[in-house]
Amino acid sequence: MLVSAIATFQAINAQHRAGMAMMQSHEAMLSGIRNVGAGETNFNALHQQDVKNDTNMAKAQFMYQVASAWKKHSEAKLKQEAKSLNYIA
């Protein structure tokens, strides 16, 4: 039961880290938009940064989905273990 509880907390931590990564990726995208100058703009570098931000966002979204599934599984296992717990002892 303790292992399932620890796994649940680790899954929650992974969800928070993935959410933070998504926020950082959004911030990087907005920063790129803000820093585009009206004069000389290197569109190749801008494209590369955009691709990198999109890749980071996709990775963070995938990690959030994995962490959510892990949390759901851990909570179900914890609930199942709690049912079989002998409270009399």
ABEGO torsion letter per residue (X at the ends): XAAAAAAAAAAAAAAAAAAAAAAAAAAAAAAAAAABBABBBBAAAAAAAAAAAAAAAAAAAAAAAAAAAAAAAAAAAAAAAAAABBAAX
